[in-house]
């Protein structure tokens, strides 16, 4: 396609489904129906936005994650399928803990925190982010899924807003999908990512592991003995993060999990 979008036909169908508030199956069975003038005008506007490489998820305002629908805007990173591995690993780590205490750092849309709150009805979750706009979206998602009372959203840098809470040594699990793209890689990102998603949720710094290093260093005092730290990471960062964990001396071992594409994607560490 001229716009360079490989999924142009699919995206066009999804946009049509969106404006008609119908599923794709309905659209296919009514393919000969004629749009009214207002529908046609709106459809063309949305197609033009997609042609400018604006992500489909921002246009329709929704993205599915962990079988749940999440509100997304340009204030938050779009939840991705590979991040579901963080939730999957978290559930496995908490299988014998019926009432877990959880911290979710860099919560963004709240997709990890909300998903875990749904999986663990007796959980207590603290979710932090530096963006008040992102936290506003996360709170909307928590309300939409009926888990507001179980998640406390806090504005601040990583663990900083948690310092005022008396939860040191009481947390079973810490999750994070922190920024992990090196600064130099920004120009090469897809236009949908580079030009539309929030840079502060993407770019970590020169190395791409700056946030991971801080989290590895600061997480241990909050975790219970044998508590877990689970983080998403970028391609090729596993070896560096394993070395960071070893240098910290706070963790008994590390586990690297691959996503469906066979890429090292999630790191799990257990406190000694």
N, C-alpha and C positions, 0 to 999 in steps of 0.2 A: 504493500500500500504506500501511497505517496507520503503519508505521515510517518512511515516507518514502524507502524504498530502491527505486530504479527497476529494479534488476536482481534483485528479490526472488526471482522464479521460478528464474532461472538460479542464483543463489546457493544456493537450497534444493536444487537438483539436484546442485550441486557438493559440498555438505556431505554429501548422501546417498552420493555416489560416494566421498567421503573415508572415511566410517565403514565402508563395505562393502569398501574397498580394490578398487574396480572402476571402470572408465572409464564415462563417461556413456552410451556406446552399449550397454554391458551393462545399465546401469540401465533404459534404455528398453525393452530386450527382456525384462526381468523385472519390468515395472511392476506386475504383479498379485501378486508375491511378498509375503509378510507378514514384517515384521521381528519378530525375537524380542524379548522384554521388555527385555533389555540394550541391544540396538541401538536400540530405540524411545526408551528413556530417554536414551541418549547423543545421538541425533539431536535430540531436543527441547531438550536442553541447548545444543547448538551453534546451533540455530535461534534460541533465546532470546538467545544472545550476539550473533548477527548483528543481531537486532532492536534491540539496544541500540547498534547502529552500530559495533560492533567490526569492524575490517576482516577480510574473508574470509581474507586472506593470513596474518594472525596466528592465526586460528582453526585453519587447516590446517597452519600452520608452514612454508609453502613459497611461492615465487613464481618464475615463469620469467623469465629475462632472457638475451638473446643466445643463445637456443636451449638454455640451460642451466637447471637447477633450483637455486635457492638457498634455504638455510634462512633464515627470518626470524622474529624475535621482536620484542617491543615495545622492545627495546634498539637496534633499527636502523630506519632509514628503509626503507620498502617500495620496492624497485627498480621504476622506471616505464619504460614503453616509450620515452618521449622521451629518456631518459638513454642509450638505445642509440645515439643520434646522437653522443655523446661517443666511444663505442667505434668507431663507423664512421669518424669523422673521424680518430681516433688511428691506425687501421689505414692509412688513406690517407696520413697524414703519415709513417708508418714503412715504407712499401712498399719503399724501397731500402735499409733498414737491417736486416740479418738478425739481429743480436744487440743489440737496443736496451736501453739503460738507461732505466728509467721510474720516475717518482714519481707515486703516486696519493694526493692529499690528501683528508681527510674521507672515508676509505674506507668507513665504515659496514659494510655486509654484505660488502664486498669484491667487489661485483659487477663493477666496472670492472676492478680489478686482476686478478681471476681470469679474466675474459673475455679480457683482453689476454695473460695468461700462456698461455692455451689457444691463442690465435692465433699467438703467437710463442714456440715451444718453447725457443729459445735466449735468451730475454729475462732480464733481471735487474731485479726490481721492488721498490721500497720503498714501503710503504703506511702512512700515519699517520692517527691519529684520537685525539681527546682521551678517548674512552670506552673503558675496559678491557673493559667488557661487549660493546661493539660489536666490538672486536678479537677477542674470544673467538668470536663468531659468524663473523667473517671467516676466522679460522683453521680453523674447522670446514668452511666452504665450500671453502677451499683444499685441505684434506685430501680432501674428498669428490670433488673434481675432479682430484686427483693433481698439484697444482702447488705443494705446500708448499715444496719445495726452491728454488723460483724467486722466492718472495715473502717479503720480510722485513717483518714487521709491527712498527710502532713506536708507542708511546703518547706523545702530546704534542700541542702546539698547532702545527698547520701544519708549518712547516719546522724547528721547534725541536728535535725529536728527531733530525733529520738533520744537525744542525750537528756532531755528534761523529764523523760518518762522512766519510771523505776522498773525497767525490764532487762537490765543487764544480767546475763547468766540464766535467763528464763525462756529463751527463744529456741524452738525446735528446728526451725528452718528459715533460711534466708534465700530469697530468689532475686535474680537481677537479669535484666536484658539491657546492659549499659551500652552507651556509644562505643563502637569498636572499629570504626573506619579511620585509617591514618589520614592526616590532613592532605597529603600529596595525592591521595586517590580520589578526592572529591571531584575533580574535573572529568574523570572517566566514568562516573556513575551514570546510570540511565537517566534521561531527562526527567522521568516521573519522580525519581528519588532526589536527584540533585536540585531540581528547580521548584519542587513543591513540598517535600517532607521537611520537618523542622531540623535545621542543621545541628542544633544542640543535642538532638536525640541520635544523631548519626556520627558526628566527628568527635573522636576522643582526644586527638593530639598527634604529634609527629609519629609516635609508634603505634597507636591504635589500642594499646593495652593500659593506658594511663588510669582509666577508671577501674579496671580489674585489679590493678596493683593496689589501689587505695582500698577497694572492697576487701581483698584478701587480708590486708593489714588491719582493717578496722572491724571486721565481722566477728572475730573470735570472742571478744569480751561479751558480746550479746548472746552467743550461743550456749546452750546447755552442753554438758559433756556428751559427746557423740552426736551433737546436733549437726545438721548438714548445711552447706553453702552450695547453691546451684546457680551457675551463670551461663548465659549464652556467650559465644565468642565468634570471632571472624575466622576466615580461612587462613590456615598456617600459623595460628596463634597458640596452639595446644602446647607445644614444647616450651615456649616462653612462660606460659601460665603455670605449667607443672613446676618449673624451676622457681617461680615466685612463691608458690605454695610451700615448696620444700625449704626455701630460705626463711620463711616466716616461722617455721618450727611449731606452728599451732595445729597442724592437721595430720591425722594418722595416715592418710593416703588419698590418692586422687583417682577419679574414674572419668574417662573421656567417652562420650557417646556420640555416635554418628547419626546424621539425619538421613532421610530417605534417599538422598543423592549420594550417600556414602562419605559425606564431608564431616570432619570433626566439628561438632556444633555446640555441645553442652559439656560443661565440666562440673563434676560433683566432688566436693571435699567434705570430709567428716572431721569434726573437732576431736582432738585427742581426749 
